[in-house]
């Protein structure tokens, strides 16, 4: 791959690259829709991701090229930028914009290539942002610490692109560790690296190829429902977040929540937060079987209580439940499309992928894309 990319860089720019960097995508292993309710998430970096080859130039230009997109841009070095349309190069441009606030940069020839499917919930945008931030820091020897690189990448997403995401995606792709998951508090950005050794298993990532059109509007709706549940519980309980409760405490006080649907949302949040805690214990004990059961429990809760799965994701998990070579499966990300993940016997992966593809095509009417991964290292120089 590295040689091929070097050849592509030479084809595009007529010279050799000086630098090569890589940033992975991520999946959230468990802990869905609890980051905005004071709970912890459990993401890991994956093997799919984005490459960036770079060479400095003396032309005072940032040249953006990608092997994935036909749009290209030559942008004159300036003191700052604003978003230009909806093209892909706004993601790296946004990062460069925030570096220019405090740093002198020079022109760069940049070539991006990624194998993360866009719009699948594997954080292709965070991968590009953190990759660009890391590259700028390395190329110009700026000495920025990794958390500050994450914050610059998140600013690019929030303030430049205009997507109001939390910090999990950028954090996971920057701080990922081999064979580890990150138990992350999104409020305080405190984290613990938790062993995630897969042994005879691997992590299958199943892209449903269902565009997540509903995800943003429903996300806001769920956010509001959780705030309603919290406000009603706070009339009697001294809590700051829904995740300050355990299931027994919630059950005792459930009558404070007037609306049945809102009560269901709170039940998911509180039980999912407990599943994250149980998952961390299971991983510490190298108990993949228990973790697999918790994955299924998470998906059932997201389906029945939080109602964010949909036919496509449910079809994948239904198939996994019938397959003896799968320990557990669940949707990952905001829902309504995007990806599911599964723990699959490594020596049965090809058979699993083939049979799931057939099953999914028959039930849904189009195909899924299936990849395999482990928990991998975060952004790095190649």
Secondary structure as GFF3:
##gff-version 3
##sequence-region A 1 382
A	DSSP	alpha_helix	2	13	.	.	.	ID=ss1
A	DSSP	beta_strand	19	28	.	.	.	ID=ss2
A	DSSP	three_ten_helix	35	37	.	.	.	ID=ss3
A	DSSP	beta_strand	40	56	.	.	.	ID=ss4
A	DSSP	beta_strand	61	66	.	.	.	ID=ss5
A	DSSP	beta_strand	73	76	.	.	.	ID=ss6
A	DSSP	alpha_helix	90	99	.	.	.	ID=ss7
A	DSSP	beta_strand	108	114	.	.	.	ID=ss8
A	DSSP	alpha_helix	124	139	.	.	.	ID=ss9
A	DSSP	alpha_helix	146	155	.	.	.	ID=ss10
A	DSSP	pi_helix	156	161	.	.	.	ID=ss11
A	DSSP	alpha_helix	168	175	.	.	.	ID=ss12
A	DSSP	beta_strand	180	185	.	.	.	ID=ss13
A	DSSP	beta_strand	191	195	.	.	.	ID=ss14
A	DSSP	beta_strand	201	207	.	.	.	ID=ss15
A	DSSP	alpha_helix	215	233	.	.	.	ID=ss16
A	DSSP	three_ten_helix	242	244	.	.	.	ID=ss17
A	DSSP	alpha_helix	247	252	.	.	.	ID=ss18
A	DSSP	three_ten_helix	254	256	.	.	.	ID=ss19
A	DSSP	alpha_helix	260	284	.	.	.	ID=ss20
A	DSSP	alpha_helix	288	304	.	.	.	ID=ss21
A	DSSP	alpha_helix	311	322	.	.	.	ID=ss22
A	DSSP	beta_strand	326	332	.	.	.	ID=ss23
A	DSSP	beta_strand	339	345	.	.	.	ID=ss24
A	DSSP	three_ten_helix	346	348	.	.	.	ID=ss25
A	DSSP	alpha_helix	349	364	.	.	.	ID=ss26
A	DSSP	beta_strand	369	373	.	.	.	ID=ss27
A	DSSP	beta_strand	380	381	.	.	.	ID=ss28
###
